[in-house]
């Protein structure tokens, strides 16, 4: 599914800054640099389901969450964490958010492990934060389904939409691909993280944070710097997901708005080029005999 989450229009209410989100992103960036210098370390930190209770080395259920195949793999995961993780951290607090993040990652790995052991004699190594991100998406879906997000469709067309629409499409795509038999991506890890997030979010959120918050909980104009208004102050120039009557003539974009549109298009084409390059590349040297499912969380 070629769509990319860019940002959400959901202000923080309990914390000033999502410091734990920033810390996790930094740790993942450092780990990528380290494993680029020492590739064998990535194999030893990845999770392989084997041994009693799928835990030949239990510590890898934690360490695999911070190891990524390459820069694009890291970018896809950390972008989703940046977009959605701040509000989930805001709903729990810094410490509980970290524990939630690690636990949904463990649930993700165990789900992947169960499926691997049941379906293959040579379980693969899994790396990446995709399972933890699946848990973050589940928590966001439970807490803020009506918060609007800015999404780039087909790497070209930006639209606004309630978060539940594209999170549901994202998870539906994971489920379809998991049952399709594709083994190049750890789809069941995504699903395991999502299910773990659904199960745990109620226990970790603050008591005063509602589930399924109403639309009135969010700003009427969540992206004021992007949603430039026309002379009638009614129809925004930016493409919306909803239809509100017969189309009206739109005035020419201001210079600032035109620059923003241009920059968004440039970014989308750069991401598309990265995506094409990633699909055509290999993440392991030939002859290793190992498989690492790589998750591209932006589609």
KEDO-535663 format. One record per residue (C-alpha): y, z, x; residue number from 1. Coordinates in Angstrom, 3 decimals, padded with zeros to 6 digits, always signed. Last residue first. Layout:
BEGIN
+----------+----------+----------+-----+
|        y |        z |        x | seq |
+----------+----------+----------+-----+
|        Y |        Z |        X | NUM |
...
+----------+----------+----------+-----+
This chain:
BEGIN
+----------+----------+----------+-----+
|        y |        z |        x | seq |
+----------+----------+----------+-----+
| +001.142 | +002.950 | +003.656 | 299 |
| +003.167 | +005.311 | +005.774 | 298 |
| +000.326 | +007.636 | +006.655 | 297 |
| -001.297 | +005.332 | +009.151 | 296 |
| -004.495 | +007.271 | +009.800 | 295 |
| -006.612 | +006.559 | +012.862 | 294 |
| -010.352 | +007.152 | +012.722 | 293 |
| -011.457 | +007.900 | +016.281 | 292 |
| -014.706 | +006.232 | +017.203 | 291 |
| -016.550 | +006.867 | +020.444 | 290 |
| -018.949 | +004.676 | +022.419 | 289 |
| -016.435 | +004.516 | +025.255 | 288 |
| -017.350 | +000.927 | +026.102 | 287 |
| -014.013 | -000.637 | +025.329 | 286 |
| -010.969 | +001.567 | +025.799 | 285 |
| -009.846 | +003.289 | +022.601 | 284 |
| -006.948 | +002.740 | +020.240 | 283 |
| -007.363 | -000.992 | +019.760 | 282 |
| -004.517 | -003.269 | +018.748 | 281 |
| -004.079 | -005.825 | +015.951 | 280 |
| -003.234 | -003.286 | +013.262 | 279 |
| -000.797 | -001.526 | +015.554 | 278 |
| +001.132 | -004.687 | +016.412 | 277 |
| +001.529 | -005.653 | +012.772 | 276 |
| +002.727 | -002.127 | +011.929 | 275 |
| +005.209 | -002.031 | +014.784 | 274 |
| +006.641 | -005.377 | +013.626 | 273 |
| +006.901 | -004.058 | +010.063 | 272 |
| +008.671 | -000.930 | +011.292 | 271 |
| +011.234 | -003.080 | +013.113 | 270 |
| +011.715 | -005.165 | +009.967 | 269 |
| +012.332 | -002.059 | +007.857 | 268 |
| +014.803 | -000.621 | +010.365 | 267 |
| +016.820 | -003.854 | +010.370 | 266 |
| +016.830 | -003.878 | +006.570 | 265 |
| +018.059 | -000.291 | +006.386 | 264 |
| +020.792 | -001.064 | +008.909 | 263 |
| +022.017 | -004.062 | +006.905 | 262 |
| +022.112 | -002.068 | +003.671 | 261 |
| +024.123 | +000.675 | +005.362 | 260 |
| +026.540 | -001.878 | +006.871 | 259 |
| +027.070 | -003.482 | +003.468 | 258 |
| +027.836 | -000.073 | +001.960 | 257 |
| +030.454 | +000.632 | +004.638 | 256 |
| +032.092 | -002.784 | +004.188 | 255 |
| +032.231 | -002.342 | +000.427 | 254 |
| +029.724 | -004.208 | -001.619 | 253 |
| +031.030 | -006.882 | -003.971 | 252 |
| +031.271 | -005.825 | -007.626 | 251 |
| +028.146 | -005.824 | -009.787 | 250 |
| +028.023 | -007.721 | -013.037 | 249 |
| +026.133 | -005.725 | -015.671 | 248 |
| +022.436 | -005.845 | -016.456 | 247 |
| +021.421 | -004.975 | -020.031 | 246 |
| +020.189 | -001.444 | -020.498 | 245 |
| +019.156 | +001.542 | -018.390 | 244 |
| +016.071 | +000.458 | -016.492 | 243 |
| +014.605 | +003.011 | -014.067 | 242 |
| +013.346 | +002.505 | -010.516 | 241 |
| +016.829 | +002.111 | -009.096 | 240 |
| +018.306 | -000.577 | -006.809 | 239 |
| +021.568 | +000.542 | -005.228 | 238 |
| +024.866 | -000.709 | -006.682 | 237 |
| +025.042 | +002.263 | -009.011 | 236 |
| +025.774 | +001.423 | -012.688 | 235 |
| +028.060 | +003.917 | -014.388 | 234 |
| +031.326 | +004.504 | -012.555 | 233 |
| +032.851 | +001.563 | -014.460 | 232 |
| +034.385 | +000.305 | -011.193 | 231 |
| +030.987 | +000.291 | -009.474 | 230 |
| +029.436 | +003.358 | -007.894 | 229 |
| +028.019 | +003.802 | -004.398 | 228 |
| +024.635 | +005.480 | -004.434 | 227 |
| +024.049 | +005.609 | -000.694 | 226 |
| +026.415 | +008.393 | +000.402 | 225 |
| +025.823 | +010.223 | -002.868 | 224 |
| +022.031 | +010.327 | -002.420 | 223 |
| +020.854 | +013.022 | -004.852 | 222 |
| +023.262 | +012.010 | -007.656 | 221 |
| +022.274 | +014.161 | -010.654 | 220 |
| +021.301 | +016.917 | -008.237 | 219 |
| +017.894 | +018.526 | -008.877 | 218 |
| +016.614 | +021.398 | -011.042 | 217 |
| +017.735 | +019.578 | -014.184 | 216 |
| +014.715 | +017.272 | -013.688 | 215 |
| +012.399 | +020.191 | -014.445 | 214 |
| +010.398 | +021.974 | -011.744 | 213 |
| +006.652 | +021.330 | -011.822 | 212 |
| +005.805 | +024.797 | -010.465 | 211 |
| +008.649 | +027.253 | -010.315 | 210 |
| +009.861 | +029.060 | -007.174 | 209 |
| +010.707 | +032.673 | -008.089 | 208 |
| +007.313 | +033.964 | -006.965 | 207 |
| +007.657 | +032.378 | -003.532 | 206 |
| +004.989 | +029.794 | -002.769 | 205 |
| +001.785 | +030.596 | -000.863 | 204 |
| -000.717 | +031.449 | -003.627 | 203 |
| +000.366 | +028.606 | -005.913 | 202 |
| +000.230 | +026.096 | -003.051 | 201 |
| -003.356 | +026.863 | -002.049 | 200 |
| -005.652 | +024.825 | -004.322 | 199 |
| -003.448 | +021.746 | -004.583 | 198 |
| -002.925 | +021.790 | -000.817 | 197 |
| -006.663 | +021.980 | -000.177 | 196 |
| -007.217 | +018.997 | -002.484 | 195 |
| -004.598 | +016.972 | -000.588 | 194 |
| -006.012 | +017.938 | +002.801 | 193 |
| -009.513 | +016.941 | +001.725 | 192 |
| -008.259 | +013.616 | +000.361 | 191 |
| -006.520 | +012.704 | +003.601 | 190 |
| -009.569 | +013.789 | +005.613 | 189 |
| -011.713 | +011.677 | +003.301 | 188 |
| -009.663 | +008.644 | +004.244 | 187 |
| -010.332 | +009.058 | +007.956 | 186 |
| -009.384 | +005.471 | +008.814 | 185 |
| -011.537 | +002.767 | +010.398 | 184 |
| -014.529 | +003.725 | +008.266 | 183 |
| -013.901 | +001.594 | +005.164 | 182 |
| -016.685 | +002.242 | +002.647 | 181 |
| -014.678 | +001.244 | -000.417 | 180 |
| -015.029 | +004.769 | -001.780 | 179 |
| -012.532 | +006.163 | +000.736 | 178 |
| -010.236 | +003.150 | +000.286 | 177 |
| -009.957 | +003.731 | -003.461 | 176 |
| -009.372 | +007.453 | -002.956 | 175 |
| -006.699 | +006.917 | -000.301 | 174 |
| -004.925 | +004.346 | -002.513 | 173 |
| -004.915 | +006.806 | -005.394 | 172 |
| -003.398 | +009.412 | -003.076 | 171 |
| -000.499 | +007.149 | -002.105 | 170 |
| +000.000 | +005.909 | -005.669 | 169 |
| +000.202 | +009.513 | -006.910 | 168 |
| +002.697 | +010.367 | -004.153 | 167 |
| +004.618 | +007.247 | -005.154 | 166 |
| +005.025 | +008.151 | -008.807 | 165 |
| +005.252 | +011.918 | -008.347 | 164 |
| +008.384 | +011.618 | -006.181 | 163 |
| +010.604 | +010.319 | -008.965 | 162 |
| +012.006 | +006.934 | -007.918 | 161 |
| +014.841 | +005.390 | -005.927 | 160 |
| +014.411 | +001.882 | -004.504 | 159 |
| +014.668 | +000.144 | -001.133 | 158 |
| +013.222 | -003.397 | -000.873 | 157 |
| +012.231 | -004.603 | +002.612 | 156 |
| +009.233 | -002.897 | +004.226 | 155 |
| +007.107 | -004.054 | +001.266 | 154 |
| +008.830 | -001.310 | -000.767 | 153 |
| +011.096 | +001.146 | +001.050 | 152 |
| +011.218 | +004.437 | -000.832 | 151 |
| +014.135 | +006.799 | -001.459 | 150 |
| +012.854 | +009.882 | -003.259 | 149 |
| +013.856 | +011.558 | -006.497 | 148 |
| +012.748 | +015.075 | -007.333 | 147 |
| +010.730 | +014.992 | -010.549 | 146 |
| +007.371 | +016.034 | -009.057 | 145 |
| +008.952 | +018.921 | -007.141 | 144 |
| +006.605 | +021.911 | -006.906 | 143 |
| +003.111 | +020.598 | -007.631 | 142 |
| +003.786 | +017.176 | -006.094 | 141 |
| +005.469 | +018.786 | -003.098 | 140 |
| +002.426 | +021.007 | -002.559 | 139 |
| +000.080 | +018.029 | -002.794 | 138 |
| +002.245 | +016.026 | -000.377 | 137 |
| +002.173 | +018.909 | +002.117 | 136 |
| -001.617 | +019.125 | +001.790 | 135 |
| -001.931 | +015.405 | +002.511 | 134 |
| +000.347 | +015.950 | +005.518 | 133 |
| -002.157 | +018.489 | +006.849 | 132 |
| -004.905 | +015.909 | +006.421 | 131 |
| -002.830 | +013.220 | +008.117 | 130 |
| -001.991 | +015.408 | +011.114 | 129 |
| -004.072 | +013.410 | +013.564 | 128 |
| -007.468 | +013.286 | +015.187 | 127 |
| -010.995 | +012.686 | +013.905 | 126 |
| -014.033 | +012.199 | +016.125 | 125 |
| -016.799 | +010.278 | +014.423 | 124 |
| -020.135 | +011.569 | +013.194 | 123 |
| -023.200 | +009.770 | +014.584 | 122 |
| -026.049 | +010.026 | +012.049 | 121 |
| -023.845 | +008.854 | +009.194 | 120 |
| -023.278 | +009.420 | +005.482 | 119 |
| -023.924 | +013.098 | +004.770 | 118 |
| -022.662 | +014.363 | +008.122 | 117 |
| -019.523 | +012.234 | +007.831 | 116 |
| -018.811 | +013.321 | +004.256 | 115 |
| -019.123 | +017.014 | +005.117 | 114 |
| -017.024 | +016.608 | +008.250 | 113 |
| -014.167 | +014.815 | +006.487 | 112 |
| -014.030 | +017.598 | +003.917 | 111 |
| -014.142 | +020.158 | +006.737 | 110 |
| -011.309 | +018.447 | +008.593 | 109 |
| -009.062 | +018.356 | +005.536 | 108 |
| -009.743 | +021.985 | +004.720 | 107 |
| -008.758 | +022.875 | +008.292 | 106 |
| -005.553 | +020.862 | +007.936 | 105 |
| -004.868 | +022.565 | +004.617 | 104 |
| -005.224 | +025.889 | +006.438 | 103 |
| -002.926 | +024.916 | +009.323 | 102 |
| -000.075 | +023.795 | +007.067 | 101 |
| -000.421 | +026.820 | +004.782 | 100 |
| -000.297 | +029.180 | +007.773 |  99 |
| +002.815 | +027.417 | +009.069 |  98 |
| +004.423 | +027.545 | +005.611 |  97 |
| +003.635 | +031.237 | +005.305 |  96 |
| +005.537 | +031.940 | +008.491 |  95 |
| +008.612 | +029.832 | +007.724 |  94 |
| +009.202 | +030.702 | +004.086 |  93 |
| +007.253 | +029.465 | +001.105 |  92 |
| +009.456 | +027.266 | -001.105 |  91 |
| +011.772 | +026.247 | +001.741 |  90 |
| +008.749 | +025.260 | +003.821 |  89 |
| +007.682 | +022.950 | +000.992 |  88 |
| +011.232 | +021.637 | +000.778 |  87 |
| +011.371 | +020.897 | +004.506 |  86 |
| +007.890 | +019.368 | +004.593 |  85 |
| +008.625 | +016.411 | +002.330 |  84 |
| +010.778 | +013.997 | +004.352 |  83 |
| +010.158 | +015.428 | +007.836 |  82 |
| +006.416 | +015.826 | +007.316 |  81 |
| +006.219 | +012.287 | +005.945 |  80 |
| +008.100 | +010.954 | +008.974 |  79 |
| +005.902 | +013.056 | +011.262 |  78 |
| +002.713 | +011.417 | +010.032 |  77 |
| +003.878 | +007.819 | +010.295 |  76 |
| +005.624 | +008.388 | +013.632 |  75 |
| +002.585 | +010.005 | +015.252 |  74 |
| +000.320 | +007.070 | +014.390 |  73 |
| +003.050 | +004.724 | +015.607 |  72 |
| +003.354 | +006.585 | +018.912 |  71 |
| -000.362 | +006.531 | +019.669 |  70 |
| -003.731 | +007.984 | +018.722 |  69 |
| -002.454 | +011.385 | +017.665 |  68 |
| -003.381 | +014.983 | +018.502 |  67 |
| -001.742 | +017.963 | +016.767 |  66 |
| -004.108 | +018.374 | +013.811 |  65 |
| -007.118 | +018.010 | +016.118 |  64 |
| -006.204 | +021.358 | +017.712 |  63 |
| -006.846 | +023.468 | +014.634 |  62 |
| -010.307 | +022.301 | +013.574 |  61 |
| -010.907 | +021.869 | +017.316 |  60 |
| -010.947 | +025.644 | +017.692 |  59 |
| -014.210 | +025.857 | +015.746 |  58 |
| -016.244 | +024.126 | +018.488 |  57 |
| -019.670 | +023.091 | +017.150 |  56 |
| -018.319 | +023.900 | +013.720 |  55 |
| -019.903 | +021.686 | +011.067 |  54 |
| -021.527 | +024.787 | +009.526 |  53 |
| -023.892 | +024.961 | +012.487 |  52 |
| -023.407 | +022.093 | +014.910 |  51 |
| -021.576 | +018.875 | +014.202 |  50 |
| -018.334 | +017.612 | +012.706 |  49 |
| -016.249 | +016.232 | +015.605 |  48 |
| -012.648 | +017.451 | +015.725 |  47 |
| -010.348 | +016.097 | +018.416 |  46 |
| -009.175 | +018.388 | +021.230 |  45 |
| -011.825 | +017.224 | +023.725 |  44 |
| -011.211 | +013.559 | +022.935 |  43 |
| -007.438 | +013.902 | +023.269 |  42 |
| -007.850 | +015.671 | +026.600 |  41 |
| -009.710 | +012.638 | +027.934 |  40 |
| -006.477 | +010.634 | +027.605 |  39 |
| -004.586 | +012.714 | +030.233 |  38 |
| -001.098 | +011.187 | +030.657 |  37 |
| -001.035 | +009.774 | +027.128 |  36 |
| -002.638 | +013.007 | +025.952 |  35 |
| +000.284 | +015.027 | +027.350 |  34 |
| +002.956 | +012.775 | +025.832 |  33 |
| +001.225 | +012.868 | +022.451 |  32 |
| +000.944 | +016.644 | +022.669 |  31 |
| +004.676 | +016.978 | +023.351 |  30 |
| +005.504 | +014.890 | +020.294 |  29 |
| +003.111 | +016.915 | +018.150 |  28 |
| +004.663 | +020.166 | +019.342 |  27 |
| +008.156 | +018.866 | +018.537 |  26 |
| +007.164 | +017.807 | +015.024 |  25 |
| +005.550 | +021.193 | +014.411 |  24 |
| +008.685 | +022.989 | +015.641 |  23 |
| +011.002 | +020.907 | +013.441 |  22 |
| +008.865 | +021.639 | +010.391 |  21 |
| +008.846 | +025.329 | +011.329 |  20 |
| +012.643 | +025.397 | +011.599 |  19 |
| +013.208 | +024.004 | +008.117 |  18 |
| +016.940 | +024.902 | +008.148 |  17 |
| +019.159 | +027.055 | +005.958 |  16 |
| +016.350 | +028.627 | +003.956 |  15 |
| +015.958 | +029.599 | +000.288 |  14 |
| +017.534 | +026.733 | -001.677 |  13 |
| +017.088 | +023.526 | +000.320 |  12 |
| +018.397 | +020.378 | -001.343 |  11 |
| +016.112 | +017.696 | -002.867 |  10 |
| +017.180 | +014.068 | -002.720 |   9 |
| +014.246 | +012.769 | -000.696 |   8 |
| +014.035 | +010.579 | +002.383 |   7 |
| +012.548 | +007.369 | +003.826 |   6 |
| +009.080 | +007.119 | +002.290 |   5 |
| +007.529 | +003.779 | +003.279 |   4 |
| +005.683 | +001.357 | +001.083 |   3 |
| +003.042 | -001.209 | +001.904 |   2 |
| +000.000 | +000.000 | +000.000 |   1 |
+----------+----------+----------+-----+
